[in-house]
Amino acid sequence: MSIESVLHERRVFAPGKDFSSQAAVGSMEEYQRLHTEALQDYEGFWARLARELLIWHKPFTKTLNQDNAPFYKWFEDGELNVSANCLDKHLQTIPNKTAIIFEADNGDVKNVTYKALYHQVCQFANGLKSLNLVKGDRVIIYLPMGIEAIVAMQACARLGIIHSVVFGGFSAKSLNERIIDAGAVAVITSDGQHRGGKTLPLKQAVDDGIAMGGCDSIRNIVVFKKTGQEITWNDKCIWWHDLIAGKADECAPVMVEAEHPLFLLYTSGSTGKPKGVQHSSAGYLLHAMNTMRWTFDIKPDDIYWCTADVGWITGHSYVTYGPLAIGATQIVFEGIPTFPNAGRFWEMIQRHKVSIFYTAPTAIRSLIKAGETDFTTHPNHFDLSSLRLLGTVGEPINPEAWMWYEQVGGSRCPIVDTFWQTETGGHVITPLPGATKLVPGSCTLPFPGIDIDVVDETGKEIPWGTGGLLVIKKPWPSMIRTIYNDPERFIASYYPAELGGNIYLAGDGAVRDATTGNFTIMGRIDDVLNVSGHRLGTMEIESALGANHLVAESAVVGRPHPIKGESVVAYVVLKGKRPEGEEAKKIVTELREWVGKEIGPIAKPDEIRFGDNLPKTRSGKIMRRLLRSLAKGEEISSDISTLDNPAILDQLKQAVS
Ligand code: 6R9
């Protein structure tokens, strides 16, 4: 495979003196020193950090166990508690510091100190204990973005309960699958949620998901009263406020082994079923914390804001765990960037004096567009002088959006374009803002200690300047430990034999700049789409479509989209006749709604095209390459000699309008 890079970015932004002089890693020499330290004594490097940053109940003596590779174990004989590392340790030093500034959808603001958060977490943990939930149990958290979601996650961590957060935008069906796969014993949810001025149901999806069957493992449903809307109730349900009533606000943390699973988080892979990515306690927290220091250069006075929902890995590492472990003050925002208008983020940065702001390229692109039509929502309209660092995550940021974001920071703020994945636990390629020279569109260089590179399909290193597969050659503490219930899929997905079986395959294509070694990510090499920074498997959407009674066969591809990054285009063959006109429109609506119900609104195809068949090779393989070209409206000039039924292409050129 050879991937051509189209990006020839020549603009370079060196870190400003003011920033570097105060930064945790303040120069390229300092970066090199860390890099060399890791190179010379890899285990020693991570062991030093783990001793410096984490508070151990029982110190570890072994750093890395590779006996059962690729099921690596880090710090395995050590014991600690993640919640104690996020909360208890601050009680002596910063009890009255604000941990969370919560801003609701409607603009109401509530501050929570470290001490208050500690007590809330303890009290809720005591509630969970009274339901006989114990270390190792799996609990689904299905809550809107807010203080309760963080409290619920931290309370689970306090008791060694393995949480699995399901994003509030996922459907009943998705919940059902995750409950079954995780063998969850409880669900923590709320009656409803507020988003963009609307009140939406949440508990309903839990009821529907459980009603789909197979969820007998569920013993309790804890419901936070958020909206006060009417909900159905059964004897498994208990109100959050009733659960904590009269419970003590102290709760001894349960000490767990370093490798004890902290959480499962389901994410899309290249086959239909989402993967339950399993993370550890110690190694995971170590990297979440250390990246807060080195990537975000966090300082005691910073007002930090990561806009991600806790339903995604970014919300886990950079809302629930990293910022609390480091003792930061952070904004937690319930709403959406465009309500009441597209100036919401900038207005909030101005009002709360946010100094570090971390968001997704898709949000930036949508705000660029909005600001062009309504100047009152443009960042220039606000006082953003509190900002000192900007960050992005989730997908490649195009240089134009990068340059616009740079202006948001008044050309004063470094931008950290952080590349990482659910599976990596935290940043693996990113600028360190006091050291790295920034290049728009490039996530620049490996985080110190992460041995990341680009190789060919056999796992051989290739020269800089040539595109290939992004891999990580050594295990690292915050790496995925396994796919829950499916160790074979873990190996097949991430440690494939083709690459030798001992290097981690990220699933992205990448190229290193021939002179600087800077990385540019070229997108997924597998059948995974990135829609608004959210990972969606094409196979997942195809399975959902296939489950509809009208559908015989389908193929889903991504098409570049100016704001969302990629949009979903579905090619569908119906069991009946190929529909036309009004009938086609009706079926499109039905199928879009169907996918929304099966997976969630984010997975709804933007476009559906009907054919009598799909383009296939003589061996019966769907030619996705052709479908991608068709979706983009490109003429098919490439070789179609292996195509069994070329006439089909004409049908598939047309979208239902
Ligand atoms: C953290 C997160 C992971 C996939 C990843 C890649 C894409 C994430 C990126 C980026 C280019 C960046 N991705 N950050 N691509 N530049 N800075 O997003 O995790 O939801 O698991 O997605 O997202 O394709 O493989 P996750």
Boltz pocket constraint, residues with backbone or C-beta under 6 A from the ligand:
constraints:
  - pocket:
      binder: B
      contacts: [[A, 267], [A, 312], [A, 313], [A, 314], [A, 392], [A, 393], [A, 394], [A, 395], [A, 396], [A, 397], [A, 417], [A, 418], [A, 419], [A, 420], [A, 421], [A, 422], [A, 423], [A, 429], [A, 443], [A, 506], [A, 507], [A, 508], [A, 521], [A, 523], [A, 524], [A, 530], [A, 533], [A, 534], [A, 535]]
      max_distance: 6.0
